[in-house]
Amino acid sequence: MEVQAITRYARMSPKKMREVARTIQGRKAPEAVDLLGIIPRKSARLIAKTLKSAIANAENNANLSADSLVVKTAVIENGPVLKRFKAAAKGSAAPRRKKMSHIRIVLADGNN
């Protein structure tokens, strides 16, 4: 059985988040939570929050044990982009693109 959790509009660029998301794919859920706890990055905190939500969904909605869960996929999708401008030299403006991400974590029962 598969269970998922989604965090939408996370204020971090997808490229930065994908670096961390790749490290947890295929790992057991409790091991992935521990690993994300020691990675000193904002993206690790956001992904850990989503992973804990997916584990809670599995325990409460599907009656699965957290110890038997495996991270099947951890996908970071592109969200909307906030387009802003910052003052630059000689009265001009430099564009800033503030990117957002959508985090999707799918857990599968490891017994299958």
N, C-alpha and C positions, 0 to 999 in steps of 0.2 A: 504494500500500500504506500502511496506517496502523499506527503503533506507539504504544503508550501506556506511561505510568509513573504509579503512584499512591503518594502518601504519605498514610498514615492517622494519625489522632489527633495532628495538629500542634497544639501548644498556643498557638493564636492565634485570635481571633475571625474568623469567615468574612467579616464586613463589611470588616474591615481588609485581609484578604487579597484580596478581590475588586477593590479599588481598583488594586492592582498587577497582578493577573492580566489585567485588561482592556487594559493597555498592551501586552502581548506578543501578543495574538491577531492572527493574520494575518501576522506578521513571519517572516522567515527565522530559523531556529534559532540560527545563530552571532550574528546581530544581536540577537536576544532575550537571549542570554546576556550580551553586552556591556552591553546596556541595564540588565539586572537588577544587574549589577556596580556600576553608578554610582548606583543608587537607595539612599539611606541608611535603609532600613527593615528590620526583622526579617523581615517578610513577603517581601521581595524575596530575602533569603537562602534562605528555605525553598522558595520557588518555583523559584529558580535550581538548587537541589540536585535537585529533582524533574525539572526540564528537562534537566539534565545526565544524569540517569539514563535519561530517555526517549531521548536522543541515543545513549547507550551501548547501549541495547536495540536501536535501529535499526541501529547499526553491527555489533554482534555477532550478533544473532539474525536480522536480515533482510538483511544485507549491503548496506545503503544508505549512501550518502555523506552526511556531516553537512552539507555545503555545499548539498545539494539539498533539505534538509528544511524544511518550513514548519510553524509552530505552527497547527494547525487549530483546536483548542479548548483553552482553559485554564479548567477548571471548578473552583470551590471549593464543596464541599458541606458542609452542617452535620454536625458530629460530635456526640458526647455532651457533656453539660454537667455539670461538677462543681459541686455545690451546697454552698457553704460559708457560714459566718457570721463576722462581725467584731463585736467589742464596740462598743457604741454608748452614747449618753448614758443616764443613770439606770438602769444595769444591764440595758438591753435589748440586743438583737442585731440587726444589720443584715445582710440576706442579700447574698451575693456569688455571681454566676453566672460561673464560669470556663469559657468556651466553647472547643470544639475544632473543627478543620476537617479535611476530607479533600480533598487536592489531586489532581486528575486532569488530566494533560496528554496530549493526543493530537497526534502529529506525522504529517504526510502527506508523501508524496514530491511535490516541487514540479513534477516533469516531467509529471504527469498533467493 
